[in-house]
Structures are given as structure tokens and as C-alpha cells.
Amino acid sequence: MSAEDVKLKLVEAEEPDENDYRLQEQVGFILRKAHQRHVSIFAAHIADLTPPQFAALAKLHDVGETSQNQLGSLIAMDAATVKGVIDRLKARGLVELSKHEVDKRRLLVSLTAEGRNAVERLIPIARDITQETLAPLSAKEAAIFMKLLAKLA
């Protein structure tokens, strides 16, 4: 067998069969596994909040008071989900709700002093969680990975 034939055989072996479906090679499956790993790391470091609850607190820390619907948009949550997150944070005294001065139908969400203290304490831990999640990658790989994920989002 010539070198050309060997190269051709290697290329043929690498080409997936279009009728072959391997779950472990599918983007959704791999993303779900990576997400599960990240959530596990998150829970090991921040046990008293869920990632969506932390996201709401962190975004409120960034932008200040905002409407509940706008907060949902900013953290990629639908209206029903963000309402549940906000209700749980309010019950814990981390956020407060108020009515918009002009449009009384709009609910405004803001951090309480306790919420601000909590998120300021947790942000450095969240940075560590990100680093731990990305630890299997080199710095260059992590930067590329984040850019590629952003393109998919």
C-alpha cells in the first residue's frame, strides 16, 4: 500500500458516517455535561444560592434598580422564571420590590443592603468558580472557548 493510500484510508476513517449518531459527540450533550460540571463546582463554593439567583444579584449590582422584566432580559430568563427567582431572593431579604413612579404596573427590583453585602462577598468566589470550571484549559484555550461560546449564545 502506498503512502497516498494510507493517507486516503486515514481520511476515510475520520469522516463520520452521516447515518451514524453518537450522543456523546453531540454539541447539546457535551454542553449539558460541561454545564453540570460548572453547577457542581458552583454549588461546592456557593451552597446557599442557585446560579440564577446569583446571576440576578450580580446583575443588579452592575446595573442598579431595574424592572423585573428588564432584569430577566439581562440575565437571559423568561418572565415567569425571573419572577420566581426574585420572589425567593425577596423572601431572604436580598432584594426589594417597588412600583414604578409613573407606570404602576412595572415592578422595580433593587438590592437591599444585605443583598449588596452578599453579592460583594460572593463576586470573588464566583471568579474562582469560573477559573475552576475552565481549569482543564490553558489560558489561550479558555479565551478561545469563551469567544466561541459567546458566538453560540
N, C-alpha and C positions, 0 to 999 in steps of 0.2 A: 504494500500500500504506500503510495507516495505521500509526501508531506502535505500536498494540496488536498488529497483525500481525507487525511486525518483532520485538517482544519475544517473541511466541509462537514465531517461527522460531528465534530465538537459543536459547530454552529447549529446543526440539526438537533443535537441533544439539548441545547439550551433553549430552543424555540418552544414555547408552550403549545400544547395541543389545544386548539380553540374549543374543543368539546370537553376538555379536562377542567374541572373546577375543584380547586383545593381551598377550603375555607381559610386555613392558616396563611394563605398567600393573598387574601383579600384585604383591601385597604380598611374597610369598616371593622373587620375582625382585629386587625393589628392596632388600629386607633383605639378600639374598645379596651384591648389589653393594656395599652400604654396609659389610657385614662384610669383604669382600675389600679394600676401601679401608682400613679400620681395620687389618687384619692386615698390609697392606703398610707402613703408617705404623709399626706396632709393630716389624716386622722391620728397618726402617731405623734404629730407635733402640736396640732390644734384640735383637741378632742371635744371641746365644748361648742364648736360652731361647724356647720357644714360649709363646703366650698361656696355654694350660692349665698349663704348668709355672710361669709367673709367678703365675697365679691361686692355685695350691697354696701357693707360698711366701708370697704376700701374706696369704692366709687363715690360714696357720699363724702368721704374725707377729701377726695380730689376736687369734687365739684361744688360741695356745699349743698344747701337746701335745694331740692328739685322736686318735680311732681313724681308721683308714684309711677305713672306711665312712662315718663322720660327716663327714670331710673331703670325700669325694665328694659327699655331700648338700649341704654348704655351698657347694660351687663348681659345682653342677649337672652332675656327672659320674656315670656308672654305675660299678659296682664294678670291672668289667674295665678301663675307661679310666683310672680313678684309680690302679689298681694299676700300670699301665704308666707313668704319669706319675711316680709315687712311685719305681718301680724306677730310672728314668732319673735322677731327682734324687739318689737314694741313691748311684748309681754315680759321680756327680760330687761326692759328699761334701757335698751341701747339706742333706740330711735324714738322720735316722737312725730306725731302727725298733726297737721293743722290745715285749715281750709284756706284756699287762695283768697286774697282780699277782694278781687274783682269777680272771678269765676268760682263761686262757692261749690261747684261740683268737683273742682280739682283738689285732690289731696296732695299736700306738700309733705315731704319726708325730710327730716334732718336728724343729725346725730345728737344725742344727749351728751352731757359731759362724760358720763360713764362710757358711752359708745365711743366717743373721741379717744378717751384714755385707752380703751380696749384695743381699738384699731391701731393706735400709735405703738402700743406694746407688741402687737401681732405682726406688723409690717416687716420688721427684721426677720421674724420667724418665717414668714411667707417667702421672703427672698431665699432663705436657707432651704425651704421646701423645693423651690424652683431649681436651685443648684443640685439638690439631691436627686430630683427627678431626671435632670439632664446629665448626671454624673457618669453614666456609661459612655458619653460622647466627649470628644475633645472639644476645646473651646471653639475651634473652627466649625466642627460638625454641628455643635449646638446652635451657632449663629445661622448656619445654612438651614438647619432643621426648622428653626423658628421662622425664618423667611418663607420657607416652603409651606409650613402650616398656615401662615398668615394668608398666603395665596389661596388656600383651600377654604378659609373661613369667610 
